[in-house]
Amino acid sequence: MKKCFFILTYISFCFPVIFAQQPEWRDLIEKKQFEAVIVQAAHLQPADSADFSTMYLLGQAYDGVLKYRNAYACYRQCYVLDSTRTDLLNALARVSINIGKANEAEICYQQILQYDSTNFNANYQLGRLYVQLGKSTDAIGYYTYLLQRDSTNPVLLKALGDCYTRMDSLSESIAYYYTAFENNKENAPLAVVLVNNLLTLYDPYYNNYADDAASVCDTALIHHPEDRTLRQKKAMIHYLKRDYQKADSLYSVLLSEQDSSYITLKYSGCARYYSRNWFNAIELLEKAFEKDTMAYDVCILLASALGRTYDPLKAIMYFDKAEKLMEPDEFWSSTLMKYRAEIYTRTGDCKKGGTLYYQLWKNDTNNIAYIYNMQRCFALKNIPDTSEEDGQRFLFACYLYTSEAIRLDYRKNFKYQDELLRKFEEEMFFRGLKSLPMHLPDNKKNSLSIEKVKEMRSIIQERMKSYRDDSGQMESEEMD
């Protein structure tokens, strides 16, 4: 009896504190006074974590001050207590995304849809989540489902357009952006996205997307006449249509309003250059080049404008800079050349492939694999299909590779090279020739004498004998 009385007394003292705080916390959260709730929560006891309402309100408070990990811990505890509440699942999904737990967010939204597959928010948030995860196809499914219920919703239409843009399906994205824009012409960012896609597909000979983009800009500018991005796009449209004077006029207004962005400086300067207003283009192109010193196209126009006006010496300096900027990276240039050579040799175009391998070897004369590949391409061709020029190129490749193999003492293919040279020697002997013509990759002509062939064969055979003797001696020493 005394024990029961003690428990009831404890409940009467403790639980009123918990229940009394909840209406106050709800009022504070409704007023966005989240810190006040967090301060009061410092007095909670471990047992309070068993109360769903307390933990949920505290989670909302942490959520409100962007302390998502704390909010996640509170919401997660609430989930243990009751995993069926839609408001909790939405809150838990939202903070899970913010702390990088996308998989948990997906589970929460899917759980909501198990209870109600028509839930608008869960479908929409799942679509957004899949976009973040790079699953645009999955996102399209959810957005399309919602669009069937609200076919003119500009947010859903833009979301679908964004998905198709990420998938590089610009024609499909434009269709959705257009419909979204028709239903929300006051949306300047949407207009900019639509214009960007239209200009990406613009071709002066095959479509009128520039005119379509101009129409979108004009409509959006009615609602936002001072929007700088829209005005930049309008100027760019005239530039792309080669209406350089109109583009310069629009860019000049932006410049007068202290727009010093790279795009405005560059294309205003370019528009003036192509309008033959070279003198006034110089300052803008100089400022643009200062912002991007790797822009060789700006550098070239700047040099040309200087040369056409008052400073040809400075023009030459900028031309030199542009030439340097246009030089490809040495590594990637070499890699590209090697890949091209491989493709040419695979298709049997030994002339082009051999020329590239010869160039690669000249850039790295210790890498005789390049000239071996040049020789190998010709060696693999059928004799009846080999032209006289190919035969002469083959002879040069054989001679060059053998000479370099001797120089570097690269004995791996000595036996094969000796066999090739023997055939050339026999050809000269039976035809009564003292030499055979060679055709170099740079189209120069030379010849290889029978004496030179004999000399190289003699060196190769001596090296091979020396190698065999050395190998035998080493084996003997190892046995001893």
C-alpha positions in Angstrom: 0.0 0.0 0.0 2.8 2.4 0.9 4.7 1.5 -2.4 1.6 2.2 -4.5 1.1 5.5 -2.7 4.8 6.4 -3.4 4.4 5.7 -7.2 1.2 7.7 -7.4 2.8 10.6 -5.6 5.9 10.4 -8.0 3.6 10.5 -11.0 1.6 13.4 -9.6 4.8 15.4 -9.2 6.7 14.5 -12.4 4.2 14.0 -15.1 2.5 17.4 -14.7 6.0 18.9 -15.5 6.1 16.9 -18.8 2.5 17.6 -19.8 2.7 21.2 -18.7 5.7 21.9 -20.9 4.2 20.5 -24.1 1.6 23.3 -24.7 4.3 25.8 -23.9 6.8 24.2 -26.3 4.2 24.0 -29.0 3.5 27.7 -28.6 7.2 28.5 -28.7 7.8 26.4 -31.8 4.8 28.0 -33.5 6.5 31.4 -32.8 9.8 30.0 -34.1 11.5 30.5 -30.7 13.4 27.3 -31.0 16.3 28.2 -28.7 13.9 28.7 -25.8 12.7 25.1 -26.2 16.3 23.8 -26.4 17.2 25.7 -23.2 14.3 24.2 -21.3 15.1 20.7 -22.6 18.3 20.8 -20.6 16.2 19.9 -17.5 14.7 16.7 -19.1 15.4 13.4 -17.5 16.4 10.2 -19.4 12.9 8.8 -18.7 11.5 11.7 -20.8 12.8 10.1 -23.9 9.9 7.6 -23.7 7.4 10.4 -24.3 6.7 10.8 -28.1 5.3 14.4 -27.9 8.3 15.6 -25.9 10.9 14.1 -28.3 9.0 15.3 -31.3 8.8 18.9 -30.1 12.5 18.9 -29.2 13.3 17.5 -32.7 11.3 20.3 -34.2 13.3 22.8 -32.1 16.7 21.4 -33.2 15.4 21.2 -36.8 14.5 24.9 -36.6 18.0 25.9 -35.7 19.6 23.6 -38.3 21.1 21.2 -35.8 20.0 18.3 -38.0 22.0 15.6 -36.2 20.3 16.4 -32.9 16.9 16.6 -34.7 17.6 13.2 -36.3 18.3 11.6 -32.9 15.0 13.0 -31.5 13.0 11.9 -34.6 14.7 8.5 -34.6 13.6 8.0 -31.0 10.0 9.0 -31.9 10.2 6.5 -34.8 11.0 3.7 -32.2 7.9 4.8 -30.2 5.5 5.2 -33.2 6.6 4.5 -36.8 3.2 5.1 -38.4 2.8 8.9 -38.2 3.1 10.6 -41.5 4.3 13.9 -40.0 7.2 12.2 -38.2 8.2 10.2 -41.3 8.3 13.4 -43.4 10.4 15.2 -40.7 12.8 12.2 -40.3 13.2 12.0 -44.1 14.0 15.7 -44.4 16.7 15.7 -41.7 18.1 12.4 -43.0 18.8 14.0 -46.3 20.5 17.0 -44.6 22.9 14.7 -42.8 23.6 12.4 -45.8 21.4 9.5 -45.0 19.5 9.4 -48.3 18.7 5.8 -48.0 16.8 6.3 -44.8 14.9 9.2 -46.3 13.9 7.0 -49.2 12.6 4.3 -46.8 10.5 7.0 -44.9 8.9 8.3 -48.1 8.2 4.8 -49.4 6.6 3.9 -46.0 4.3 6.9 -46.4 3.3 5.7 -49.9 2.6 2.3 -48.5 -0.1 3.8 -46.3 -1.3 6.2 -49.1 0.1 5.9 -52.6 -1.5 9.2 -53.6 0.3 11.3 -51.0 1.4 14.3 -53.0 4.3 15.4 -50.8 5.8 11.9 -50.5 5.7 11.5 -54.3 7.2 14.9 -54.9 9.9 14.5 -52.3 10.9 11.1 -53.6 11.2 12.7 -57.0 13.5 15.4 -55.7 15.5 12.8 -53.7 16.1 10.7 -56.8 17.3 13.8 -58.7 19.9 14.4 -56.0 20.9 10.7 -56.2 21.4 11.0 -60.0 18.4 8.8 -60.7 16.6 11.1 -63.1 14.6 8.3 -64.8 13.1 7.3 -61.4 12.4 10.9 -60.6 10.6 11.3 -63.9 8.2 8.5 -62.9 7.1 10.3 -59.7 6.8 13.7 -61.3 4.8 12.3 -64.3 2.4 10.7 -61.9 1.8 13.9 -60.1 1.5 15.8 -63.4 -1.4 13.6 -64.4 -3.2 15.0 -61.4 -2.2 18.6 -62.0 -1.1 19.1 -65.7 -0.5 22.8 -65.5 1.7 22.9 -62.3 4.8 24.9 -63.3 6.9 23.5 -60.5 6.3 19.9 -61.7 6.8 20.9 -65.3 10.1 22.6 -64.5 11.2 19.6 -62.4 10.6 17.3 -65.4 12.4 19.7 -67.7 15.4 19.6 -65.2 15.4 15.8 -65.3 15.6 15.7 -69.1 18.3 18.4 -69.1 20.4 16.3 -66.8 19.9 13.4 -69.3 20.9 15.6 -72.2 17.5 15.3 -73.8 17.2 19.0 -74.5 14.3 18.7 -76.9 12.1 17.0 -74.2 13.3 19.5 -71.6 12.4 22.5 -73.7 8.9 21.2 -74.2 8.3 21.0 -70.4 10.1 24.3 -69.7 7.9 26.0 -72.4 4.7 24.7 -70.8 5.9 25.7 -67.3 6.8 29.1 -68.6 3.3 29.5 -70.2 1.8 28.9 -66.8 4.2 31.1 -64.9 5.5 34.0 -67.1 6.6 35.9 -64.0 9.3 33.3 -63.2 12.6 34.9 -64.4 14.9 32.0 -63.4 12.7 29.6 -65.3 12.9 31.9 -68.4 16.7 31.9 -68.1 16.8 28.1 -68.0 14.5 27.9 -71.0 16.6 30.4 -73.0 19.8 28.6 -72.2 18.5 25.3 -73.6 17.1 27.0 -76.7 20.4 28.7 -77.4 22.3 25.4 -76.8 20.3 23.9 -79.7 20.5 27.0 -81.8 21.7 26.6 -85.4 21.6 29.6 -87.7 20.9 27.3 -90.7 18.5 24.7 -89.3 16.2 26.2 -86.6 14.8 29.5 -85.3 15.5 28.8 -81.6 17.2 32.2 -81.3 14.0 33.9 -82.2 12.1 31.7 -79.7 14.6 32.5 -77.0 14.2 36.3 -77.8 10.4 35.9 -77.5 10.8 34.3 -74.0 13.2 37.0 -72.9 10.8 39.8 -74.1 7.9 38.2 -72.2 9.9 37.7 -69.0 11.3 41.2 -69.2 7.8 42.6 -69.2 7.5 41.4 -65.6 11.2 42.0 -64.7 12.5 44.8 -66.9 15.6 45.3 -64.7 16.6 41.6 -64.5 20.3 41.7 -65.5 20.5 38.0 -66.5 17.6 38.3 -68.8 19.1 41.4 -70.4 22.4 39.6 -70.8 20.7 36.7 -72.6 18.8 39.1 -74.9 22.2 40.7 -75.9 23.7 37.3 -76.4 20.8 36.3 -78.7 21.6 39.3 -81.0 25.3 38.4 -80.8 24.6 34.8 -81.9 22.5 36.1 -84.7 25.4 38.3 -85.8 23.5 41.5 -85.1 26.6 42.9 -83.5 25.5 46.6 -83.3 22.3 45.7 -81.5 24.2 43.4 -79.1 26.8 46.1 -78.5 23.9 48.6 -77.7 22.4 46.2 -75.1 25.7 45.4 -73.6 26.6 49.1 -73.4 23.6 49.8 -71.2 24.6 47.0 -68.9 28.2 48.4 -68.8 26.8 51.9 -67.9 25.0 50.2 -64.9 28.4 48.9 -63.6 28.0 45.4 -64.9 31.6 44.3 -65.0 30.9 40.5 -65.3 33.2 38.5 -67.6 30.3 37.6 -70.0 29.4 41.2 -70.5 33.0 42.4 -70.9 33.9 39.7 -73.3 30.9 39.7 -75.6 30.5 43.4 -75.6 34.2 43.7 -76.7 33.6 40.9 -79.3 30.5 42.7 -80.6 32.4 45.9 -81.0 35.3 44.1 -82.7 33.0 42.5 -85.3 31.2 45.8 -85.8 34.6 47.1 -86.9 34.6 49.4 -83.8 38.1 48.1 -83.0 39.3 51.0 -81.0 36.5 50.9 -78.5 36.7 47.1 -78.3 40.2 47.2 -76.9 39.5 48.3 -73.4 36.7 45.7 -72.9 38.8 42.9 -74.3 41.7 43.8 -72.1 39.5 43.7 -69.0 38.0 40.4 -70.1 41.4 38.9 -70.7 42.5 40.1 -67.2 39.6 38.1 -65.7 40.5 35.0 -67.8 44.1 34.9 -68.9 43.5 31.5 -70.6 40.9 32.8 -73.0 42.9 32.6 -76.3 39.9 33.7 -78.4 39.7 37.0 -76.4 43.5 37.3 -76.7 43.4 36.9 -80.5 40.7 39.5 -81.0 42.5 41.9 -78.6 45.7 41.5 -80.6 43.9 42.0 -83.9 42.2 45.1 -82.5 45.5 46.5 -81.4 47.1 45.8 -84.7 44.3 47.4 -86.6 44.5 50.6 -84.6 47.6 52.0 -82.8 49.9 49.3 -81.3 51.0 46.6 -83.7 54.0 45.7 -81.5 51.7 45.0 -78.6 49.5 43.1 -81.0 52.4 40.8 -81.8 52.9 40.2 -78.1 49.3 39.1 -77.6 49.4 36.9 -80.8 52.4 35.1 -79.2 50.4 34.7 -76.0 47.4 33.3 -77.9 49.6 30.9 -79.8 51.1 29.6 -76.5 47.6 29.3 -75.0 46.4 27.2 -77.9 49.2 24.7 -77.5 47.7 21.5 -76.2 49.0 19.8 -73.0 52.1 17.8 -73.9 50.9 14.6 -72.2 47.4 14.7 -73.7 48.8 15.7 -77.1 51.1 12.7 -77.1 48.3 10.4 -75.8 45.9 11.6 -78.6 48.6 11.1 -81.2 49.3 7.5 -79.9 45.6 6.6 -80.0 45.2 8.0 -83.5 48.2 6.0 -84.6 46.8 2.8 -83.1 43.5 3.2 -84.9 45.2 3.9 -88.3 47.3 0.8 -88.0 44.3 -1.3 -87.0 42.5 -0.2 -90.1 45.6 -0.9 -92.3 46.4 2.8 -93.0 50.1 2.4 -92.3 51.0 5.6 -94.1 49.0 7.7 -91.6 49.8 5.5 -88.6 53.4 5.3 -89.5 53.7 9.0 -89.8 52.2 9.5 -86.3 54.5 6.8 -84.8 57.5 8.5 -86.4 56.5 11.8 -84.9 56.0 10.2 -81.5 59.5 8.6 -81.7 61.1 11.9 -82.7 59.6 13.4 -79.5 61.0 10.4 -77.4 63.9 8.7 -79.3 64.5 6.2 -76.5 61.1 4.7 -77.0 61.7 2.4 -80.0 58.3 0.7 -79.4 56.9 3.5 -81.6 59.0 2.7 -84.6 58.6 -1.0 -84.0 54.8 -0.5 -84.3 55.4 1.5 -87.5 57.3 -1.4 -89.0 54.9 -4.0 -87.7 51.9 -2.4 -89.5 53.6 -2.8 -92.9 54.9 -6.3 -92.0 51.3 -7.5 -91.3 50.0 -6.3 -94.7 49.6 -8.9 -97.5 52.3 -8.6 -100.1 50.0 -8.4 -103.1 48.1 -5.5 -101.4 51.4 -3.6 -100.7 52.0 -0.7 -103.0 55.5 0.3 -104.2 55.4 3.3 -101.8 54.3 1.1 -98.9 57.2 -1.2 -99.6 59.6 1.7 -99.5 58.1 2.9 -96.3 58.4 -0.6 -94.8 62.1 -0.7 -95.7 62.7 2.6 -94.0 60.8 1.4 -90.9 62.9 -1.8 -90.8 66.1 0.1 -91.3 65.3 2.8 -88.6 64.1 0.2 -86.0 67.2 -2.0 -86.6 69.6 1.0 -86.3 67.9 2.1 -83.0 67.9 -1.4 -81.6 71.6 -1.7 -82.3 72.2 1.8 -80.7 70.2 0.9 -77.6 71.4 -2.7 -77.6 67.8 -3.8 -77.6 68.2 -7.5 -78.5 64.6 -8.7 -78.0 63.8 -8.6 -81.8 67.3 -9.1 -83.2 66.5 -12.5 -84.8 63.3 -11.1 -86.5 65.2 -8.1 -87.8 68.0 -10.2 -89.2 65.4 -12.3 -91.1 63.8 -9.1 -92.5 67.2 -7.7 -93.6 68.2 -11.0 -95.2 65.1 -10.8 -97.4 66.0 -7.3 -98.5 69.6 -8.4 -99.1 68.4 -11.3 -101.3 66.1 -9.1 -103.2 69.0 -6.7 -104.1 71.3 -9.6 -105.0 68.8 -11.4 -107.3 67.7 -8.1 -109.0 71.3 -7.0 -109.4 70.8 -3.8 -107.4 73.3 -2.1 -105.1 70.5 -0.3 -103.1 66.8 0.0 -102.6 64.8 3.3 -102.3 63.3 4.3 -99.0 60.3 6.5 -98.4 60.4 8.4 -95.1 57.3 9.4 -93.2 58.0 13.1 -93.8 57.9 12.3 -97.6 61.7 12.6 -98.0 63.4 10.0 -100.2 66.6 8.0 -99.4 68.1 4.7 -100.2 69.6 1.7 -98.3 72.7 0.1 -99.8 73.4 -3.6 -99.8 76.7 -2.9 -97.9 74.7 -1.2 -95.1 72.3 -4.1 -94.9 75.3 -6.6 -94.6 76.9 -4.4 -92.0 73.7 -4.3 -89.8 73.3 -8.0 -90.2 76.8 -8.6 -89.1 76.4 -6.5 -86.0 73.1 -8.2 -85.1 74.6 -11.7 -85.5 77.6 -10.8 -83.4 75.4 -9.3 -80.7 73.2 -12.4 -80.7 76.3 -14.7 -80.5 77.7 -12.6 -77.7 74.4 -12.8 -75.8 74.2 -16.6 -76.2 77.8 -16.9 -75.0 77.1 -14.7 -72.0 73.9 -16.6 -71.2 75.8 -19.9 -71.4 78.6 -18.7 -69.2 76.1 -17.4 -66.7 74.2 -20.8 -66.7 77.5 -22.6 -66.2 78.5 -20.4 -63.3 75.1 -21.0 -61.7 75.5 -24.8 -62.1 79.0 -24.6 -60.5 
